[in-house]
Amino acid sequence: MFKIRDVIIEPPLVLAPVAGHTDSLFRQAVKGLGGCGLVVSELVSTEGMTRHHARTHHLTHFVEAERPVSIQIFGSDSARMAESAAMVQEMGADIVDINAGCPVKKVVKQGGGSNLLRDLPLLEKIIKEVRKAIRIPLTIKIRSGWDRNSINAVEVMKLAQDCGVEGLTIHGRTRNELFSGKADWNIIEKVKRQARIPIIGNGDVFSPEDAARMFRETGVDGVMMGRGVLGNPWLIRQCWAHLSGRPVTKTSLKQKANFMKQFLQRVCQDAPPPVALGKMKKIGGYLSKGFPQGARLRAQIHSAHSIEDFFAAMEAYLAESMPAE
Ligand SMILES: Cc1cc2nc3c(=O)[nH]c(=O)nc-3n(C[C@H](O)[C@H](O)[C@H](O)COP(=O)(O)O)c2cc1C
């Protein structure tokens, strides 16, 4: 357990923000499986929020069962960031998180995301204005630096904590590394060792053993998981069992397939058909990793033209390929 001011994170395991995946439905599903102490929304544009774009309503939506919930905002205009943070507080979120790690070109070009790691005066201005605009806890998510020659996570952490940030997540890759190579956990350990605020470590935790190793090697207060959970929604629950000394129950393919069907049915109820179909293809792609002849299923669902096609392909695959248990 750790706390971000008065927000109790128990267990100390966090579902990462993953744009296009970790919406309220997915977060509810993961939270429902157990072991998850904090969920973070996908990044939400502060341009969109302050201009009242309809899409941002969906992105900021959460339900009580998800609590504690953190809403992540991104942008480069400090006034819009502050206004958006106040809106997030008004919505009743527990934490506001500033995105200073997103490597995507469109975000960086507009000055936000990981661009803030190479523009510390702007980052400082944003943090100070956001801090002034809200009473609830403020956190930040960063990468280790812009590139290998400018790793500055410790400096960024110190700046952030001096400006009133109350928790920091670090993904141990630079902006330019995107998702290549291995996350550098040494920089996570360095940041943790010098911080007064709670630190959440992130990057390449794909198994309960990885999570235990990250706690052990870096001393972090919490561990955040992203891609691992997309392929295995039980990952956080399994990590918690392992960390508590309980046996880890492996998920059977059948359980995974059932989860996939039930979850995808909820996606269809929640969104208009074309949006739901796009989401289902993405989520189905991740969830079917490890299925026998999963590539065949992925090819079929990717070419589905309708929700009916999608489910027909899935049912046919399951009937043919799932071993009887
Ligand atoms: C498709 C995708 C979308 C992501 N979207 C976000 C986002 O909205 N905000 C954010 O802070 N990080 C985002 N991330 C980064 C993850 O939160 C996490 O830092 C990264 O995937 C490393 O953790 P992992 O190895 O457990 O996946 C995204 C990652 C992926 C793969």
The ligand as a Tripos MOL2 file, in Angstrom:
@<TRIPOS>MOLECULE
LIG
   31    33     1     0     0
SMALL
NO_CHARGES

@<TRIPOS>ATOM
      1 C1         -0.9710    1.8800  -27.6330 C.3       1 LIG1
      2 C2         -0.4130    2.6000  -26.4410 C.ar      1 LIG1
      3 C3         -1.0480    3.7380  -25.9700 C.ar      1 LIG1
      4 C4         -0.5410    4.4310  -24.8520 C.ar      1 LIG1
      5 N1         -1.2080    5.5290  -24.3780 N.ar      1 LIG1
      6 C5         -0.7160    6.1940  -23.2900 C.ar      1 LIG1
      7 C6         -1.4190    7.3100  -22.7460 C.ar      1 LIG1
      8 O1         -2.5180    7.6880  -23.1740 O.2       1 LIG1
      9 N2         -0.8390    7.9650  -21.6970 N.ar      1 LIG1
     10 C7          0.3610    7.5550  -21.1530 C.ar      1 LIG1
     11 O2          0.8440    8.1730  -20.2050 O.2       1 LIG1
     12 N3          1.0070    6.4820  -21.6290 N.ar      1 LIG1
     13 C8          0.4930    5.7930  -22.6690 C.ar      1 LIG1
     14 N4          1.1340    4.6800  -23.1190 N.ar      1 LIG1
     15 C9          2.3240    4.2000  -22.4060 C.3       1 LIG1
     16 C10         1.9560    3.1970  -21.2990 C.3       1 LIG1
     17 O3          1.1780    3.8140  -20.2940 O.3       1 LIG1
     18 C11         3.2350    2.6260  -20.6380 C.3       1 LIG1
     19 O4          3.9800    3.6960  -20.1260 O.3       1 LIG1
     20 C12         4.0890    1.8510  -21.6360 C.3       1 LIG1
     21 O5          3.2990    1.0060  -22.4500 O.3       1 LIG1
     22 C13         5.1500    1.0270  -20.9070 C.3       1 LIG1
     23 O6          4.5530    0.1290  -20.0150 O.3       1 LIG1
     24 P1          4.3280   -1.4390  -20.3950 P.3       1 LIG1
     25 O7          5.6730   -1.9940  -20.7610 O.co2     1 LIG1
     26 O8          3.7640   -2.0400  -19.1280 O.co2     1 LIG1
     27 O9          3.3730   -1.4720  -21.5320 O.co2     1 LIG1
     28 C14         0.6340    3.9680  -24.2140 C.ar      1 LIG1
     29 C15         1.2500    2.8060  -24.6760 C.ar      1 LIG1
     30 C16         0.7470    2.1140  -25.7600 C.ar      1 LIG1
     31 C17         1.4180    0.8490  -26.2240 C.3       1 LIG1
@<TRIPOS>BOND
     1     1     2 1
     2     2     3 ar
     3     2    30 ar
     4     3     4 ar
     5     4     5 ar
     6     4    28 ar
     7     5     6 ar
     8     6     7 ar
     9     6    13 1
    10     7     8 2
    11     7     9 ar
    12     9    10 ar
    13    10    11 2
    14    10    12 ar
    15    12    13 ar
    16    13    14 ar
    17    14    15 1
    18    14    28 ar
    19    15    16 1
    20    16    17 1
    21    16    18 1
    22    18    19 1
    23    18    20 1
    24    20    21 1
    25    20    22 1
    26    22    23 1
    27    23    24 1
    28    24    25 2
    29    24    26 1
    30    24    27 1
    31    28    29 ar
    32    29    30 ar
    33    30    31 1
@<TRIPOS>SUBSTRUCTURE
     1 LIG1         1 GROUP 0 **** ****
